[in-house]
Amino acid sequence: MKKSSRILLTEKEMPRQWYNIVADMPNKPLPPLHPLTRQPIGPEALAAVFPMELIKQEVSTERFIDIPEEVVDLYLTYRPSPLFRAVNLEKALGTKSKIYYKYEGGNYSGSHKANTAIAQAYYNKKEGIKRITTETGAGQWGSAMSFACHHFGLELLVFMVKVSYNQKPGRKLLMNTYNAKVIPSPSTMTAAGRKILEQDPNSPGSLGIAISEAMEIASQDPYTKYSLGSVLNHVILHQTIIGQEALLQMEKAGDYPDVVIGCFGGGSNFSGIAFPFIRENITKGKKTRFLAVEPSSCPKLTKGKFMYDFGDSAGMTPLLPMYTLGHNFMPDKIHAGGLRYHGAGVLVSQLLKDGFVEAKAKMQRECFEAGVLFARSEGILPAPESNYAIAGALDEARKADIEGVTRTILFNLSGHGHFDISAYEKYFENNLPDHELTDSELKESLSKVDFPD
Ligand SMILES: *Cc1c(COP(=O)(O)O)cnc(C)c1O
């Protein structure tokens, strides 16, 4: 009988714990610092904006953390997510290598972001919070939070970067459908927004400004908390459900990856698929490689500096030890909106520094080309962000063929691109410019960081 290319787990087989890599890291991450005193901050410094249970997870050293029953219930509406062997993509490439992908686009939000949105909404609800504020750029994170908050009976206020608000009405309407309130940022609702508008009434906004607005509202009301969709340790913890499932599915397939690949914005989908496999390297001597693929126009991992920097542009977060391009960095307007973040999560930054993880930067046209080949072979239109992972996987397969070896490749297909069809239109019209960050632009941006070394 022909083997199916779709490898599924039963509901029962879905892991009931998240994996915390801190427990297994040889070098533990450096602590977050207070921006003024430069002393390590304690959990209480975060209590104004995050619920206690998420703060505990943020600083936890426990290896496995139980997934609450209510979160499991909602996960089971779309998890376990399928793992596919990309047989038709392999044929189209003519490669001898085996390519597998984990598909995280098959849920209400269309991306992996639902995995943490559900958990974050749950913990806030449990601690008596009534309302959550957050920011969104391209709109995937806002969509993920909208349904999760409505499900648990929380209000959601989303500050959406104004230029995206105007360009992507579909995402805004999806959030409204899930009952969220969406405000274009900068807005007159906050002091941070009003200050920007005074200087420039036509400001297109930025993720940094939107974060400041969302945090300002949350810090003023004890029943309102703030929520972030990537970068932080607790977000990455929730995403490890992806890799935990993939470990079991690869075993079902009778295979094991030589290389695991993810696209990289702040690091949550990459870490989510990679960390459970990195554990196998650390504890069982496996030799898998881990490859994060980022845009050449926003290359924090390949060109950024490992240093303490803010997580947001306005400087409201603690100082975090990470690879960064500088918190004021303004990336070029590439279409993979979810990858336009100046920094990288603390855990993955330390693992990159210690040689557990490799990184590579790619131009957007090559990534769209890879995404179109994937769509025509596998029948899924990838999110522009996910195209970077696909391009990384194609590189690995082609390289293996040249070297005369067969490689087992696993990548994370972080989301679908149904709301990003106009980016594909631009690609087909040959109207998607490539952009690579220059050394002088990088130097300029890093020079603005007040906390060198
Ligand atoms: C947000 C997003 C990303 C990038 O964020 P990470 O935290 O690096 O995963 C990648 N792919 C999709 C589909 C996204 O929505």
Ligand as a Chemical Component Dictionary entry (heavy atoms), coordinates in Angstrom:
data_LIG
# 
_chem_comp.id                   LIG 
_chem_comp.type                 NON-POLYMER 
_chem_comp.pdbx_formal_charge   0 
_chem_comp.three_letter_code    LIG 
# 
loop_
_chem_comp_atom.comp_id 
_chem_comp_atom.atom_id 
_chem_comp_atom.alt_atom_id 
_chem_comp_atom.type_symbol 
_chem_comp_atom.charge 
_chem_comp_atom.model_Cartn_x 
_chem_comp_atom.model_Cartn_y 
_chem_comp_atom.model_Cartn_z 
_chem_comp_atom.pdbx_ordinal 
LIG C1 C1 C 0 4.426 36.437 13.149 1  
LIG C2 C2 C 0 4.778 35.429 12.127 2  
LIG C3 C3 C 0 6.112 35.006 11.925 3  
LIG C4 C4 C 0 7.281 35.595 12.634 4  
LIG O1 O1 O 0 7.295 35.563 14.010 5  
LIG P1 P1 P 0 8.156 34.541 14.860 6  
LIG O2 O2 O 0 7.908 34.940 16.257 7  
LIG O3 O3 O 0 9.607 34.700 14.470 8  
LIG O4 O4 O 0 7.667 33.187 14.541 9  
LIG C5 C5 C 0 6.358 34.017 10.982 10 
LIG N1 N1 N 0 5.366 33.472 10.260 11 
LIG C6 C6 C 0 4.076 33.858 10.419 12 
LIG C7 C7 C 0 3.029 33.225 9.571  13 
LIG C8 C8 C 0 3.741 34.840 11.361 14 
LIG O5 O5 O 0 2.465 35.214 11.515 15 
# 
loop_
_chem_comp_bond.comp_id 
_chem_comp_bond.atom_id_1 
_chem_comp_bond.atom_id_2 
_chem_comp_bond.value_order 
_chem_comp_bond.pdbx_ordinal 
LIG C1 C2 SING 1  
LIG C2 C3 SING 2  
LIG C2 C8 DOUB 3  
LIG C3 C4 SING 4  
LIG C3 C5 DOUB 5  
LIG C4 O1 SING 6  
LIG O1 P1 SING 7  
LIG P1 O2 DOUB 8  
LIG P1 O3 SING 9  
LIG P1 O4 SING 10 
LIG C5 N1 SING 11 
LIG N1 C6 DOUB 12 
LIG C6 C7 SING 13 
LIG C6 C8 SING 14 
LIG C8 O5 SING 15 
# 
